[in-house]
């Protein structure tokens, strides 16, 4: 199937899997350095918790993106506005993940990118709704 929304969806899914692999590596390497008993006492360091939080984030707002994209594909209601908004969403999610997995500067950077991605999703939803009504 050749649809312009498939590639952004695959990139978003691939990023989620890469974050999962990074999280697994971070946890296993920390456990091997400190041991389970110490981790239970002190917990994981901030960078490992940030990776965990980011992986959880991949199953919040992006789920709406996946469902909406599938609806658009099934109905054939894509427009250039929808495709552009999808790419803004995915690129924004990559930037959001990068920020959270590195310095994790919430205000203004991470939150600002989050707002942009949500606005892109809202534009996708409104454009889709206008196509199908």
N, C-alpha and C positions, 0 to 999 in steps of 0.2 A: 504494500500500500504506500503510495507516494502522496503524503500530505504534509504541508508546511508546519504543522504542529507536532509531528512525531519527533523531529530532531530536538526541539526544546524540551520535550517531555523526557527523552532519553538522556539528555544532558543533566536534567534535574535528578533523574533516578541514579545516574552514574555518580553524581556528586554525593548523593545520600550514601551510596555504597562505599565511596572513598572515605567519607567521614566515619562510617562504621569501622572500616579497616584501621583508620588512624586511631580511633577510640580503643579498639582491641589492642593494637600495638602499644599505645600509651599505658593502658591498664596492665598488660602482661609485663612490660618492661619495668614498671614501677613495683609490681608485686615481686618480680625476681630480684630487684634491688633491696627492697625493704622486708619482704615476707608478708604473708597474710595477716599474721598476728599484729604486726605493727600498723598495717593499713587499717585494720579494724579499730585500733586505738586512735590513730591520728587522721584517718581518712585519706583520700587521694588529694594530691596537690591541685591548686586552682586550674592549671592548664588542662588537667585530665577531666575535672568537673566541667570546664568550659566545653570540651569536646563532647562530653555526655549530654550537656544541655543543648548543644547544637544539633546533635543527632536527634534528640527529641523534637527539636524545632522543625525538623524535616517532615514530621508527621502531624503538623498543625496546619498552617496556612497553605503549604504546598498541596495538601490533599484536595483543597478547593480547586487549585489549579489543574490537578489531574482530572478531576470529575468534569470540570467545565470544559477542558480541552477535549475529553472524550465525547461530551455532548456536542461540541462544535464539529468534531470529526464525523460523528454519526449523522448529524442533520445537514452537514455540508454548508453551514452558516458562516464559514470563515470570511473575513474581510482583511484588507491590509492593516486596518486599525487593530484588529484582534491579533494578527500575527506579530505586529510590532510590539503590542502590549505584552504578548507572551515572551518575546525575547527580552524586553525590559525586565519582566518579572524574573526570568531565569538568570540573567546577568546580575541583577540586583541580589538574588539569593546567593550567588557565588560570592559577591562582594561581602554580603552579610556574614556568610560562613567564614570567610577569610578574616574579617574583623574579629569575630568571636573567637576564632581559633588562634589568634595572635595576641594583640594588645588588649582586645575586648573593651575598646572605648565606646561606652554605651551612648553617652550624649556628647556631641550631636551625631557622631558617625553611624553607629549601628542602628540607632533609632531612626535617623534620617533615611537610611537605606531601606529599613523596614517599611516606613511610610510610603516610600516610592514604590516598593513592590506591591503593597496593598492597593495603592492607587491604580497601578497597572492591572491588577486583578479586577478591581471595580470597573475599569474601562472595558476589560474583556467581557465582564458580565453584562454591563449595560449594552454594549455593542451586540452581543449575542441575543439578548432579550429583544432588542429592536429588530433583529433579523427574523426572529421566529414569531413575533406577534403580528 
